[in-house]
Amino acid sequence: MLSHVADPLPAAPLDADTRDAVSAACERALLSHRQMPTPEDVATVTALITTHGAALAAALRAKGPDARSDSAAIALRNWDALSKGPGAGAFGTWVHLRALARVCRSLLHHTETVPDAISEWFGR
């Protein structure tokens, strides 16, 4: 599991501003290979994406397997696989962040299409 994520669920639902911040973090992580960020930036963006990505995955799971599309199920499987952590070295952590960002973007998309699961998960 991702050891730097103490609680995978944020205290509040992913409001529009938070969703925008997560989306922007994903875009930042997916910059050109020529623009590899510093290890500190990788750690900061990874923490944001993993914290909110875990909440998105939980919200999508709450909808149940019969209500998920095949691509949503694949995104959840990929999220679970990436939760094991990155490979060794700075390049490994950057590649891992980029993979997390791609899956998190997919989770954002799929949770936008299942608002009832998000509302139920966060008690709205």
Contacts in CASP RR format, 6 or more apart in sequence:
PFRMAT RR
TARGET T0000
AUTHOR 0000-0000-0000
METHOD contacts of the structure
MODEL  1
MLSHVADPLPAAPLDADTRDAVSAACERALLSHRQMPTPEDVATVTALIT
THGAALAAALRAKGPDARSDSAAIALRNWDALSKGPGAGAFGTWVHLRAL
ARVCRSLLHHTETVPDAISEWFGR
1 83 0 8 1.000
1 84 0 8 1.000
2 50 0 8 1.000
2 54 0 8 1.000
2 83 0 8 1.000
2 85 0 8 1.000
4 43 0 8 1.000
4 46 0 8 1.000
4 47 0 8 1.000
4 50 0 8 1.000
5 47 0 8 1.000
5 50 0 8 1.000
5 51 0 8 1.000
5 54 0 8 1.000
8 50 0 8 1.000
8 51 0 8 1.000
8 53 0 8 1.000
8 54 0 8 1.000
8 55 0 8 1.000
8 58 0 8 1.000
9 54 0 8 1.000
9 55 0 8 1.000
9 58 0 8 1.000
10 18 0 8 1.000
10 51 0 8 1.000
10 52 0 8 1.000
10 55 0 8 1.000
12 18 0 8 1.000
12 122 0 8 1.000
13 118 0 8 1.000
13 119 0 8 1.000
13 121 0 8 1.000
13 122 0 8 1.000
13 124 0 8 1.000
14 22 0 8 1.000
14 52 0 8 1.000
14 55 0 8 1.000
14 56 0 8 1.000
14 111 0 8 1.000
14 118 0 8 1.000
18 52 0 8 1.000
19 108 0 8 1.000
19 112 0 8 1.000
21 48 0 8 1.000
22 48 0 8 1.000
22 49 0 8 1.000
22 52 0 8 1.000
22 53 0 8 1.000
22 56 0 8 1.000
22 104 0 8 1.000
22 108 0 8 1.000
23 105 0 8 1.000
23 108 0 8 1.000
25 45 0 8 1.000
25 48 0 8 1.000
25 49 0 8 1.000
25 101 0 8 1.000
26 49 0 8 1.000
26 101 0 8 1.000
26 102 0 8 1.000
26 104 0 8 1.000
26 105 0 8 1.000
26 108 0 8 1.000
27 101 0 8 1.000
28 37 0 8 1.000
28 45 0 8 1.000
29 45 0 8 1.000
29 46 0 8 1.000
29 49 0 8 1.000
29 97 0 8 1.000
29 98 0 8 1.000
29 100 0 8 1.000
29 101 0 8 1.000
30 98 0 8 1.000
30 101 0 8 1.000
30 102 0 8 1.000
31 37 0 8 1.000
36 91 0 8 1.000
36 94 0 8 1.000
37 45 0 8 1.000
37 94 0 8 1.000
39 90 0 8 1.000
39 93 0 8 1.000
42 90 0 8 1.000
42 93 0 8 1.000
42 94 0 8 1.000
42 97 0 8 1.000
43 93 0 8 1.000
45 97 0 8 1.000
45 101 0 8 1.000
46 93 0 8 1.000
46 96 0 8 1.000
46 97 0 8 1.000
46 100 0 8 1.000
49 97 0 8 1.000
49 100 0 8 1.000
49 101 0 8 1.000
49 104 0 8 1.000
50 83 0 8 1.000
50 100 0 8 1.000
52 104 0 8 1.000
53 79 0 8 1.000
53 100 0 8 1.000
53 104 0 8 1.000
53 107 0 8 1.000
54 79 0 8 1.000
54 83 0 8 1.000
55 121 0 8 1.000
56 104 0 8 1.000
56 107 0 8 1.000
56 108 0 8 1.000
56 110 0 8 1.000
56 111 0 8 1.000
57 75 0 8 1.000
57 76 0 8 1.000
57 79 0 8 1.000
57 80 0 8 1.000
57 107 0 8 1.000
58 121 0 8 1.000
59 111 0 8 1.000
59 114 0 8 1.000
59 117 0 8 1.000
59 118 0 8 1.000
59 121 0 8 1.000
59 122 0 8 1.000
60 68 0 8 1.000
60 72 0 8 1.000
60 75 0 8 1.000
60 76 0 8 1.000
60 107 0 8 1.000
60 110 0 8 1.000
60 111 0 8 1.000
60 114 0 8 1.000
60 117 0 8 1.000
61 76 0 8 1.000
62 117 0 8 1.000
62 120 0 8 1.000
62 121 0 8 1.000
63 114 0 8 1.000
63 116 0 8 1.000
63 117 0 8 1.000
64 117 0 8 1.000
65 73 0 8 1.000
67 114 0 8 1.000
67 117 0 8 1.000
68 76 0 8 1.000
68 110 0 8 1.000
68 114 0 8 1.000
69 110 0 8 1.000
71 106 0 8 1.000
71 110 0 8 1.000
72 106 0 8 1.000
72 110 0 8 1.000
75 103 0 8 1.000
75 106 0 8 1.000
75 107 0 8 1.000
75 110 0 8 1.000
76 107 0 8 1.000
78 99 0 8 1.000
78 103 0 8 1.000
78 106 0 8 1.000
79 103 0 8 1.000
79 104 0 8 1.000
79 107 0 8 1.000
82 96 0 8 1.000
82 99 0 8 1.000
82 100 0 8 1.000
82 103 0 8 1.000
85 96 0 8 1.000
86 92 0 8 1.000
86 93 0 8 1.000
86 95 0 8 1.000
86 96 0 8 1.000
86 97 0 8 1.000
87 93 0 8 1.000
87 95 0 8 1.000
87 96 0 8 1.000
111 117 0 8 1.000
111 118 0 8 1.000
118 124 0 8 1.000
END
